[in-house]
C-alpha cells in the first residue's frame, strides 16, 4: 500500500512574535542555526518512507512561493492553498479529497462511483503532521511511524501518536490510554481526550501514568478517514461532495476557492477523533516538542549554569537566571537582575515578557497590530 504524507503549514505562529510574523511564520524559520527551517526538517524526516511526489503541503496561499523555494523538489500541484483559515478538520478533508482525486485521475475512475473499500489501487496510508514540530531522535521517529503505518494498513482505525509527558504542561492536550492492543508494541485503545487542562489537573494526569501528550500527528488509511469525516462531520463532507470530480484536476483550485470558505471552523480532534468508535494511540518517545511557545524553545535549548538560553546572538548575564534571549546575529544583550524572562528582538521590534505570561503574547500582537497598523 502506498504512503502519503500531509503536512499542515498554514499557521502564523503568533506566540513566537516578533520573531515569527504573518509574512514569515515560524515554520519557515531556522531557530537553531542548522541551515534548515522547521518545514524543511519536517519534510526531511518523512523522506525515508514517503516518496517526495506523495508529500502534500497544505498552507495559506500567501506562503506557496515560500514553500516552493524551501522545498524545491516538490511540484506546485503538491502545495494545496486554503483560501481561508478553517482549522485542522477542513484542512485534512481537503487533503483527503485531493488524494482521492489524484488516484481516480491516475486510474481513470469516477470520484462518484469509485469503490475505495475494495479496489486495491485506491488504498493508501496517510500520515498527517504539523510543519512546526521538533523531533530530536529522527531514527526512532521513523521506526515509530513505520509501525503506525503498518497498523493502520491492517486495521480500519484512527491512530494518533502520544508522547509520555515529562511535566504537567497546560499548553498541550492529553490522551488517556485504555487497554493495550494485542500483538502491537506501545499501542492502546483511547479512553478519553482532554484539551489543555489547568495545572492541578495536568499534575494528576502526569502522576497517574495513564495519560500522554497529544502530538497532533495522525495516521490512518484513506478509506477510514474518509468514512470518519462522512460519519462525524456530515456538513463538511457534503461541502466537499458538491462537485468532487474536480478534485485532482486543473479545476481543483478554483473549486476550493468557492467551497472552502463555507467549511465549519473545527479541529479534527473535536470533530472526529473524540467521537469515533475506533481510535488508538501509539505511545512514542523520540524527543518531541511542538515548539508552540518561547517557553518550549527554552526547554529545548542549551543553557548556561544560571539556566540562561542564548540563541543567534551574544549575551552577558549579571545576577540573571532562567532567561531566553534571541536577537539578530551579531547583536549583544546585557541583562542584570532579570529572572525567567523572554527577551526577543526582530525587525525593529523588541519584546520583553515574563515566561509565565507568554500566553498573553497573542493578545499583545493583536494590540500592536491595532495600534500601529
TINURO-872970 format. One record per residue (C-alpha): residue number from 0; residue in one letter; y, x, z. Coordinates in nm, 2 decimals. Layout:
REM TINURO-872970
NUM, A, Y, X, Z
...
REM end
This chain:
REM TINURO-872970
0, X, 0.00, 0.00, 0.00
1, X, 0.34, 0.14, -0.09
2, X, 0.60, 0.21, 0.17
3, X, 0.97, 0.12, 0.16
4, X, 1.25, 0.22, 0.40
5, X, 1.56, 0.01, 0.46
6, X, 1.85, 0.20, 0.62
7, X, 2.13, -0.01, 0.77
8, X, 2.45, 0.18, 0.72
9, X, 2.73, -0.07, 0.73
10, X, 2.87, -0.03, 1.08
11, X, 3.21, 0.12, 1.15
12, X, 3.12, 0.30, 1.48
13, X, 3.43, 0.18, 1.67
14, X, 3.31, 0.31, 2.00
15, X, 3.34, 0.67, 1.86
16, X, 3.71, 0.62, 1.78
17, X, 3.92, 0.82, 1.70
18, X, 3.65, 1.05, 1.55
19, X, 3.49, 0.76, 1.37
20, X, 3.73, 0.53, 1.16
21, X, 3.69, 0.24, 0.92
22, X, 3.72, 0.48, 0.63
23, X, 3.49, 0.74, 0.78
24, X, 3.23, 0.57, 1.01
25, X, 3.01, 0.77, 1.24
26, X, 2.70, 0.76, 1.01
27, X, 2.88, 0.98, 0.76
28, X, 2.99, 1.24, 1.02
29, X, 2.83, 1.57, 1.13
30, X, 2.85, 1.56, 1.51
31, X, 2.66, 1.87, 1.59
32, X, 2.78, 2.12, 1.32
33, X, 2.44, 2.12, 1.14
34, X, 2.59, 2.05, 0.80
35, X, 2.41, 1.72, 0.78
36, X, 2.56, 1.38, 0.87
37, X, 2.37, 1.12, 1.07
38, X, 2.29, 0.93, 0.75
39, X, 2.16, 1.24, 0.57
40, X, 1.94, 1.32, 0.87
41, X, 1.81, 0.96, 0.87
42, X, 1.71, 0.98, 0.50
43, X, 1.56, 1.32, 0.55
44, X, 1.32, 1.21, 0.83
45, X, 1.17, 0.94, 0.61
46, X, 1.11, 1.16, 0.31
47, X, 0.76, 1.27, 0.43
48, X, 0.61, 0.92, 0.38
49, X, 0.86, 0.72, 0.17
50, X, 0.93, 0.81, -0.19
51, X, 1.31, 0.86, -0.23
52, X, 1.31, 0.59, -0.50
53, X, 1.18, 0.34, -0.23
54, X, 1.47, 0.41, 0.01
55, X, 1.71, 0.12, 0.02
56, X, 2.05, 0.17, 0.20
57, X, 2.24, -0.15, 0.29
58, X, 2.61, -0.10, 0.36
59, X, 2.96, -0.22, 0.31
60, X, 3.09, -0.19, -0.05
61, X, 3.37, 0.04, 0.08
62, X, 3.10, 0.30, 0.16
63, X, 2.90, 0.30, -0.16
64, X, 3.06, 0.61, -0.31
65, X, 3.04, 0.80, 0.01
66, X, 2.66, 0.73, 0.03
67, X, 2.61, 0.84, -0.33
68, X, 2.79, 1.16, -0.26
69, X, 2.60, 1.24, 0.06
70, X, 2.26, 1.13, -0.08
71, X, 2.28, 1.25, -0.45
72, X, 1.91, 1.18, -0.53
73, X, 1.93, 0.81, -0.49
74, X, 2.04, 0.57, -0.76
75, X, 2.33, 0.32, -0.75
76, X, 2.08, 0.03, -0.75
77, X, 1.93, 0.16, -0.42
78, X, 2.26, 0.10, -0.24
79, X, 2.30, -0.27, -0.15
80, X, 2.65, -0.37, -0.07
81, X, 2.73, -0.65, 0.17
82, X, 3.05, -0.84, 0.08
83, X, 3.09, -0.95, 0.44
84, X, 2.97, -0.84, 0.79
85, X, 2.69, -1.07, 0.90
86, X, 2.48, -0.88, 1.15
87, X, 2.12, -0.75, 1.10
88, X, 1.93, -1.06, 1.00
89, X, 2.12, -1.13, 0.68
90, X, 2.12, -0.75, 0.61
91, X, 1.74, -0.74, 0.64
92, X, 1.69, -1.06, 0.45
93, X, 1.89, -0.92, 0.16
94, X, 1.68, -0.60, 0.15
95, X, 1.35, -0.80, 0.17
96, X, 1.46, -1.02, -0.12
97, X, 1.57, -0.72, -0.31
98, X, 1.23, -0.55, -0.27
99, X, 1.05, -0.87, -0.37
100, X, 1.27, -0.90, -0.68
101, X, 1.20, -0.54, -0.78
102, X, 0.83, -0.59, -0.76
103, X, 0.85, -0.91, -0.96
104, X, 1.05, -0.74, -1.22
105, X, 0.81, -0.44, -1.23
106, X, 0.51, -0.66, -1.29
107, X, 0.67, -0.94, -1.50
108, X, 0.63, -1.21, -1.23
109, X, 0.84, -1.51, -1.14
110, X, 1.00, -1.49, -0.80
111, X, 0.95, -1.87, -0.75
112, X, 0.57, -1.87, -0.81
113, X, 0.45, -1.51, -0.74
114, X, 0.18, -1.50, -0.47
115, X, 0.28, -1.24, -0.22
116, X, -0.01, -1.32, 0.00
117, X, -0.29, -1.24, -0.24
118, X, -0.15, -1.02, -0.52
119, X, -0.20, -0.66, -0.41
120, X, 0.07, -0.54, -0.64
121, X, 0.33, -0.73, -0.43
122, X, 0.21, -0.59, -0.10
123, X, 0.43, -0.34, 0.07
124, X, 0.51, -0.19, 0.41
125, X, 0.88, -0.18, 0.52
126, X, 1.04, 0.03, 0.79
127, X, 1.39, -0.07, 0.89
128, X, 1.61, 0.18, 1.07
129, X, 1.98, 0.22, 1.16
130, X, 2.16, 0.51, 1.00
131, X, 2.32, 0.65, 1.32
132, X, 2.03, 0.74, 1.54
133, X, 1.95, 1.09, 1.66
134, X, 1.58, 1.20, 1.66
135, X, 1.51, 1.53, 1.83
136, X, 1.14, 1.57, 1.77
137, X, 1.11, 1.49, 1.39
138, X, 0.74, 1.56, 1.36
139, X, 0.65, 1.33, 1.65
140, X, 0.87, 1.06, 1.49
141, X, 0.67, 1.10, 1.16
142, X, 0.34, 1.06, 1.34
143, X, 0.46, 0.76, 1.53
144, X, 0.59, 0.58, 1.22
145, X, 0.28, 0.66, 1.02
146, X, 0.06, 0.49, 1.29
147, X, 0.30, 0.19, 1.29
148, X, 0.28, 0.16, 0.92
149, X, -0.10, 0.16, 0.93
150, X, -0.09, -0.11, 1.20
151, X, 0.14, -0.35, 1.01
152, X, -0.06, -0.28, 0.69
153, X, -0.37, -0.41, 0.86
154, X, -0.22, -0.68, 1.07
155, X, 0.02, -0.97, 1.00
156, X, 0.26, -0.89, 1.28
157, X, 0.61, -0.77, 1.35
158, X, 0.64, -0.43, 1.51
159, X, 0.93, -0.26, 1.68
160, X, 0.95, 0.09, 1.84
161, X, 1.02, 0.10, 2.21
162, X, 1.14, 0.41, 2.40
163, X, 1.04, 0.49, 2.75
164, X, 1.36, 0.47, 2.95
165, X, 1.49, 0.77, 3.13
166, X, 1.77, 0.60, 3.32
167, X, 1.89, 0.24, 3.40
168, X, 2.10, 0.22, 3.08
169, X, 2.31, -0.10, 3.04
170, X, 2.40, -0.05, 2.68
171, X, 2.05, -0.09, 2.54
172, X, 1.82, -0.39, 2.50
173, X, 1.49, -0.39, 2.68
174, X, 1.14, -0.49, 2.57
175, X, 0.87, -0.59, 2.83
176, X, 0.52, -0.49, 2.74
177, X, 0.23, -0.73, 2.78
178, X, -0.14, -0.63, 2.73
179, X, -0.23, -0.32, 2.52
180, X, -0.36, -0.37, 2.17
181, X, -0.72, -0.28, 2.15
182, X, -0.80, 0.01, 1.92
183, X, -0.44, 0.13, 1.89
184, X, -0.27, 0.40, 2.09
185, X, 0.05, 0.31, 2.27
186, X, 0.06, -0.04, 2.11
187, X, 0.13, -0.35, 2.32
188, X, 0.20, -0.72, 2.27
189, X, 0.56, -0.80, 2.36
190, X, 0.62, -1.03, 2.66
191, X, 1.00, -1.06, 2.67
192, X, 1.32, -0.92, 2.51
193, X, 1.63, -0.87, 2.73
194, X, 1.97, -0.79, 2.59
195, X, 2.18, -0.53, 2.77
196, X, 2.11, -0.61, 3.14
197, X, 2.35, -0.54, 3.42
198, X, 2.30, -0.22, 3.62
199, X, 2.09, -0.38, 3.90
200, X, 1.85, -0.54, 3.66
201, X, 1.83, -0.23, 3.45
202, X, 1.72, -0.04, 3.76
203, X, 1.45, -0.29, 3.82
204, X, 1.33, -0.26, 3.46
205, X, 1.31, 0.12, 3.49
206, X, 1.13, 0.12, 3.82
207, X, 0.87, -0.13, 3.70
208, X, 0.74, 0.09, 3.41
209, X, 0.68, -0.24, 3.22
210, X, 1.00, -0.21, 3.01
211, X, 1.10, 0.00, 2.71
212, X, 1.44, 0.05, 2.54
213, X, 1.47, -0.14, 2.22
214, X, 1.53, 0.12, 1.95
215, X, 1.62, -0.12, 1.67
216, X, 1.36, 0.04, 1.44
217, X, 1.12, -0.22, 1.29
218, X, 0.80, -0.20, 1.09
219, X, 0.63, -0.49, 0.90
220, X, 0.47, -0.58, 0.58
221, X, 0.67, -0.76, 0.31
222, X, 0.48, -1.09, 0.33
223, X, 0.50, -1.11, 0.71
224, X, 0.88, -1.05, 0.75
225, X, 0.94, -1.29, 0.45
226, X, 0.74, -1.56, 0.62
227, X, 0.91, -1.50, 0.95
228, X, 1.25, -1.54, 0.80
229, X, 1.14, -1.86, 0.63
230, X, 1.00, -2.00, 0.96
231, X, 1.25, -1.89, 1.22
232, X, 1.57, -1.87, 1.01
233, X, 1.53, -2.15, 0.76
234, X, 1.90, -2.17, 0.69
235, X, 1.91, -1.81, 0.59
236, X, 1.60, -1.84, 0.38
237, X, 1.75, -2.14, 0.19
238, X, 2.07, -1.94, 0.11
239, X, 1.87, -1.66, -0.05
240, X, 1.65, -1.90, -0.23
241, X, 1.95, -2.06, -0.41
242, X, 1.85, -1.86, -0.73
243, X, 1.60, -1.59, -0.63
244, X, 1.52, -1.49, -0.99
245, X, 1.84, -1.29, -0.99
246, X, 1.72, -1.05, -0.72
247, X, 1.61, -0.72, -0.86
248, X, 1.81, -0.78, -1.18
249, X, 2.15, -0.68, -1.32
250, X, 2.28, -1.02, -1.19
251, X, 2.19, -0.95, -0.82
252, X, 2.52, -0.80, -0.71
253, X, 2.72, -1.10, -0.84
254, X, 2.47, -1.34, -0.69
255, X, 2.50, -1.17, -0.35
256, X, 2.88, -1.18, -0.37
257, X, 2.85, -1.55, -0.40
258, X, 2.59, -1.63, -0.13
259, X, 2.62, -1.36, 0.13
260, X, 2.94, -1.48, 0.29
261, X, 2.77, -1.81, 0.37
262, X, 2.50, -1.65, 0.57
263, X, 2.50, -1.70, 0.95
264, X, 2.61, -1.41, 1.17
265, X, 2.29, -1.34, 1.36
266, X, 2.08, -1.05, 1.47
267, X, 1.72, -1.00, 1.36
268, X, 1.63, -0.97, 1.73
269, X, 1.77, -1.30, 1.83
270, X, 1.69, -1.48, 1.50
271, X, 1.33, -1.36, 1.45
272, X, 1.18, -1.11, 1.70
273, X, 1.25, -1.32, 2.01
274, X, 1.10, -1.63, 1.85
275, X, 0.80, -1.51, 1.65
276, X, 0.44, -1.56, 1.78
277, X, 0.30, -1.22, 1.69
278, X, 0.53, -0.94, 1.79
279, X, 0.41, -0.59, 1.91
280, X, 0.59, -0.29, 2.04
281, X, 0.48, 0.07, 1.99
282, X, 0.57, 0.29, 2.28
283, X, 0.73, 0.61, 2.15
284, X, 0.87, 0.94, 2.27
285, X, 1.04, 1.16, 2.02
286, X, 1.38, 1.23, 2.17
287, X, 1.57, 0.92, 2.06
288, X, 1.93, 0.82, 2.10
289, X, 2.12, 0.56, 1.91
290, X, 2.45, 0.76, 1.96
291, X, 2.63, 0.44, 2.03
292, X, 2.89, 0.59, 2.27
293, X, 3.06, 0.91, 2.37
294, X, 2.85, 0.90, 2.68
295, X, 2.53, 0.90, 2.48
296, X, 2.66, 1.20, 2.28
297, X, 2.75, 1.38, 2.61
298, X, 2.39, 1.32, 2.74
299, X, 2.25, 1.50, 2.43
300, X, 2.50, 1.79, 2.41
301, X, 2.47, 2.13, 2.57
302, X, 2.67, 2.16, 2.89
303, X, 2.81, 2.44, 3.10
304, X, 2.75, 2.50, 3.47
305, X, 3.01, 2.24, 3.55
306, X, 2.84, 1.98, 3.32
307, X, 3.12, 2.00, 3.06
308, X, 3.03, 1.95, 2.69
309, X, 3.25, 2.10, 2.42
310, X, 3.20, 2.02, 2.06
311, X, 3.36, 2.16, 1.74
312, X, 3.64, 2.33, 1.94
313, X, 3.71, 2.57, 2.23
314, X, 3.79, 2.46, 2.58
315, X, 3.88, 2.62, 2.92
316, X, 3.80, 2.42, 3.23
317, X, 3.96, 2.46, 3.57
318, X, 3.82, 2.26, 3.86
319, X, 3.69, 2.02, 3.60
320, X, 3.34, 1.88, 3.56
321, X, 3.13, 1.63, 3.36
322, X, 3.38, 1.61, 3.07
323, X, 3.32, 1.58, 2.70
324, X, 3.58, 1.74, 2.47
325, X, 3.58, 1.70, 2.09
326, X, 3.87, 1.84, 1.90
327, X, 3.91, 1.97, 1.54
328, X, 3.76, 2.32, 1.48
329, X, 3.99, 2.60, 1.59
330, X, 4.17, 2.38, 1.85
331, X, 4.18, 2.47, 2.21
332, X, 4.18, 2.23, 2.51
333, X, 4.27, 2.33, 2.86
334, X, 4.15, 2.09, 3.13
335, X, 4.25, 2.12, 3.50
336, X, 4.14, 1.88, 3.77
337, X, 3.96, 1.64, 3.54
338, X, 3.62, 1.48, 3.61
339, X, 3.39, 1.27, 3.39
340, X, 3.65, 1.22, 3.11
341, X, 3.63, 1.18, 2.73
342, X, 3.89, 1.39, 2.55
343, X, 3.88, 1.34, 2.17
344, X, 4.14, 1.43, 1.91
345, X, 4.11, 1.34, 1.54
346, X, 4.36, 1.28, 1.26
347, X, 4.67, 1.30, 1.49
348, X, 4.52, 1.06, 1.75
349, X, 4.43, 1.18, 2.10
350, X, 4.20, 0.97, 2.33
351, X, 4.17, 1.04, 2.70
352, X, 3.94, 0.79, 2.87
353, X, 3.71, 0.79, 3.18
354, X, 3.35, 0.80, 3.07
355, X, 3.26, 0.50, 3.29
356, X, 3.52, 0.29, 3.10
357, X, 3.41, 0.38, 2.75
358, X, 3.30, 0.02, 2.68
359, X, 3.67, -0.06, 2.66
360, X, 3.73, 0.17, 2.36
361, X, 3.66, -0.12, 2.12
362, X, 3.94, -0.32, 2.27
363, X, 4.16, -0.01, 2.26
364, X, 4.10, 0.02, 1.89
365, X, 4.20, -0.34, 1.84
366, X, 4.52, -0.29, 2.04
367, X, 4.61, 0.02, 1.85
368, X, 4.54, -0.14, 1.51
369, X, 4.76, -0.44, 1.61
370, X, 5.05, -0.22, 1.74
371, X, 5.06, 0.05, 1.47
372, X, 4.93, -0.13, 1.15
REM end
